[in-house]
């Protein structure tokens, strides 16, 4: 079974996911984090500069997700 949790920053997704895993009745359960699947190299993904001119990965853009690693 795959269960996905959505919500904004601070909504409690991670806390809820860990509570569900700890109460799992059968088999192994794990919590993969979507944040682990963004590109990290500046030559990949969609990067924009913040107010200070520092390049930041645009995590709101689907082009910033490493689809291969996500799979």
Helices and strands as residue ranges (DSSP letters): H 13-22, G 34-37, E 47-49, E 55-57, G 62-64, H 67-70
